C-alpha cells in the first residue's frame, strides 16, 4: 500500500489519494516542521491501520528528515527527538 503525506504549520494531509487530513491543535503548531511531518505520517498510518495489517507500506513524504527518521531504527534516537506522547496510540 502506498500512502502520501504532507504537513504545514497549519495542518496535515495524507492518504492513498489525499483523502484525509486535519489541523494542528494550539501546542502542535509550535512544533518544528520536521516533527509535524512525522506526525502527519503517524496520523495517516493510524487512520489506515486496519487496512495496513499484514501489508508492506510505502510512505511518500517531501521531508527528507522525516524519511531519514523512518528509515533509522528507533534505538538510534527517534524517541528522544519527538515531543513526549507524540506516538501514543
TAURBEL-V286633 format. One record per residue. N is the residue number from 1. RES is the residue in one letter. PHI is phi in whole degrees, 0 to 359 (* if undefined). NEAR is the number of other C-alpha atoms within 8 Angstrom. Layout:
N & RES & PHI & NEAR
N & RES & PHI & NEAR
This chain:
1 & X & * & 8
2 & X & 249 & 8
3 & X & 233 & 13
4 & X & 257 & 12
5 & X & 223 & 17
6 & X & 202 & 12
7 & X & 220 & 12
8 & X & 225 & 9
9 & X & 289 & 8
10 & X & 261 & 8
11 & X & 186 & 10
12 & X & 218 & 15
13 & X & 211 & 14
14 & X & 180 & 16
15 & X & 143 & 11
16 & X & 287 & 9
17 & X & 221 & 7
18 & X & 73 & 10
19 & X & 267 & 8
20 & X & 217 & 8
21 & X & 175 & 9
22 & X & 188 & 7
23 & X & 256 & 7
24 & X & 286 & 11
25 & X & 280 & 6
26 & X & 305 & 6
27 & X & 286 & 7
28 & X & 294 & 8
29 & X & 299 & 9
30 & X & 277 & 6
31 & X & 292 & 8
32 & X & 297 & 6
33 & X & 301 & 9
34 & X & 296 & 9
35 & X & 293 & 10
36 & X & 297 & 14
37 & X & 297 & 16
38 & X & 294 & 9
39 & X & 293 & 10
40 & X & 299 & 14
41 & X & 298 & 12
42 & X & 301 & 9
43 & X & 297 & 8
44 & X & 295 & 14
45 & X & 296 & 9
46 & X & 296 & 7
47 & X & 295 & 6
48 & X & 254 & 8
49 & X & 302 & 8
50 & X & 296 & 5
51 & X & 283 & 6
52 & X & 271 & 11
53 & X & 301 & 6
54 & X & 67 & 4
55 & X & 242 & 7
56 & X & 277 & 6
57 & X & 237 & 8
58 & X & 247 & 7
59 & X & 252 & 9
60 & X & 255 & 8
61 & X & 224 & 11
62 & X & 272 & 6
63 & X & 252 & 8
64 & X & 294 & 7
65 & X & 293 & 7
66 & X & 298 & 12
67 & X & 298 & 9
68 & X & 298 & 8
69 & X & 298 & 9
70 & X & 295 & 7
71 & X & 274 & 6
72 & X & 251 & 8
73 & X & 304 & 9
74 & X & 305 & 7
75 & X & 295 & 6
76 & X & 265 & 6
77 & X & 129 & 8
78 & X & 301 & 11
79 & X & 300 & 7
80 & X & 286 & 5
81 & X & 269 & 6
82 & X & 260 & 8
83 & X & 301 & 5
84 & X & 307 & 4
85 & X & 80 & 5
86 & X & 300 & 7
87 & X & 247 & 6
88 & X & 280 & 4
89 & X & 258 & 2
